Amino acid sequence: MRDKSVKGLRYNLAPDQPIANAVVQHRGQSTALYIVPTGADDKFELTLKDMILTRPEIGAWVWRVSEGEMPPLRL
């Protein structure tokens, strides 16, 4: 089985709306990759948390840019 990935696009979304920047599938498990930009507010974080909680079957990897270097990808 081949691993897959899908790149999220921001068409018609406000810049302050979280988006899965990519979804990768590795060994049958899907993981959404989220990048939280510097300056993201509490509303952004709450919306992101809700997005992650509503899809428990999809893993989540989050990089908060303001916290430093990109964390390791654990797929």
LOFIZA-142522 format. One record per residue: residue in one letter; y, z, x of N, C-alpha, C in turn. Coordinates in pm, whole numbers. Each point is the difference from the previous one (the first is absolute). Layout:
! LOFIZA-142522
SITE;sevo;n_y;n_z;n_x;ca_y;ca_z;ca_x;c_y;c_z;c_x
SITE;A;Y;Z;X;Y;Z;X;Y;Z;X
...
! end
This chain:
! LOFIZA-142522
SITE;sevo;n_y;n_z;n_x;ca_y;ca_z;ca_x;c_y;c_z;c_x
SITE;M;-118;0;84;118;0;-84;125;0;88
SITE;R;95;-87;-31;123;-9;77;102;100;-51
SITE;D;77;57;92;111;85;-39;113;-88;-53
SITE;K;81;55;-90;109;-75;-62;130;78;13
SITE;S;110;-73;-14;130;65;-9;90;-81;-92
SITE;V;93;70;-65;98;-62;-89;136;57;37
SITE;K;97;-87;21;136;41;34;81;14;-128
SITE;G;61;118;-20;87;21;-115;135;-67;20
SITE;L;53;-61;-105;131;-64;7;99;72;-92
SITE;R;124;0;36;102;79;-68;76;-79;-105
SITE;Y;-48;-112;-45;71;-79;-102;30;86;-123
SITE;N;124;-7;-44;46;68;-122;-12;151;4
SITE;L;-12;59;117;-3;146;13;127;47;71
SITE;A;50;111;-46;117;60;66;-42;51;138
SITE;P;92;1;96;-34;46;135;-42;147;5
SITE;D;36;78;-102;-38;141;0;-129;25;-79
SITE;Q;-70;-105;-38;-128;11;-72;-114;-9;103
SITE;P;-87;101;7;-113;-8;94;-92;-117;-33
SITE;I;-64;-52;103;-95;-110;-14;-110;18;103
SITE;A;-120;-40;-35;-106;-4;100;31;-122;87
SITE;N;36;25;126;36;-110;89;-120;-90;27
SITE;A;-118;57;-7;-123;-77;13;-113;85;-58
SITE;V;-105;-68;-43;-123;67;-41;-111;-63;82
SITE;V;-73;82;72;-109;-50;83;-133;51;-55
SITE;Q;-99;-82;16;-135;40;-41;-87;-3;124
SITE;H;-59;113;29;-84;15;118;-128;70;-41
SITE;R;-111;-67;21;-131;55;-36;-7;40;-148
SITE;G;62;-81;-85;-6;23;-143;99;102;-54
SITE;Q;78;64;86;99;99;-42;140;-58;13
SITE;S;79;6;-107;137;-50;3;96;111;39
SITE;T;101;-35;81;104;94;40;135;-69;-12
SITE;A;92;65;-72;137;-50;-12;83;56;115
SITE;L;78;-87;62;86;40;111;144;6;-49
SITE;Y;60;118;10;137;21;-47;89;34;118
SITE;I;118;-59;5;100;33;101;121;58;-72
SITE;V;32;124;32;115;68;-60;119;-18;95
SITE;P;104;-71;-44;113;-28;88;84;125;27
SITE;T;70;-6;111;95;106;32;101;9;-113
SITE;G;33;120;-41;98;20;-106;-59;-1;-139
SITE;A;-133;-11;-13;-62;5;-133;29;137;-63
SITE;D;36;-1;-127;36;125;-67;-121;62;-72
SITE;D;26;113;-66;-107;72;-70;-61;-85;-112
SITE;K;83;-80;-67;-51;-86;-107;-102;-100;56
SITE;F;30;-58;114;-92;-94;65;-132;71;30
SITE;E;9;118;61;-121;75;36;-81;38;-124
SITE;L;65;41;-107;-70;37;-123;-67;-122;-62
SITE;T;69;-112;-2;-58;-123;-53;-121;-43;83
SITE;L;12;10;131;-111;-34;89;-120;91;-26
SITE;K;26;128;-13;-109;96;-27;-70;-36;-132
SITE;D;78;-32;-101;-59;-38;-129;-83;-127;12
SITE;M;50;-98;77;-76;-124;21;-136;29;63
SITE;I;0;87;99;-124;33;71;-96;76;-92
SITE;L;53;95;-76;-85;82;-88;-60;-79;-116
SITE;T;68;-104;-46;-52;-77;-114;-112;-95;40
SITE;R;-23;-19;128;-108;-88;47;-87;74;102
SITE;P;-72;104;-43;-80;80;95;-113;-79;66
SITE;E;-38;-113;-58;-107;-82;58;47;-79;122
SITE;I;131;-3;22;57;-70;115;55;105;96
SITE;G;-44;-6;124;52;92;101;146;-31;28
SITE;A;70;92;62;142;-19;31;28;39;145
SITE;W;73;-85;68;50;26;135;151;-10;-11
SITE;V;71;102;48;146;5;-16;65;19;137
SITE;W;97;-84;29;82;14;121;141;28;-44
SITE;R;47;121;30;139;37;-25;77;-28;129
SITE;V;74;-109;0;65;-50;121;88;107;65
SITE;S;66;80;-80;91;103;54;-75;110;75
SITE;E;-132;7;-16;-78;103;69;-52;-46;135
SITE;G;29;-124;39;-39;-45;133;-97;-117;-1
SITE;E;-78;-7;105;-92;-111;22;-99;-18;-115
SITE;M;-47;-122;-13;-98;-32;-102;-127;82;22
SITE;P;-50;65;-106;-124;78;16;-119;-94;14
SITE;P;-110;50;55;-119;-84;14;-51;-47;-136
SITE;L;-50;-123;-2;-62;-53;-122;-141;56;-9
SITE;R;-27;68;-107;-135;54;-23;-52;-61;-128
SITE;L;-74;-107;16;-48;-73;-116;-145;35;-27
! end
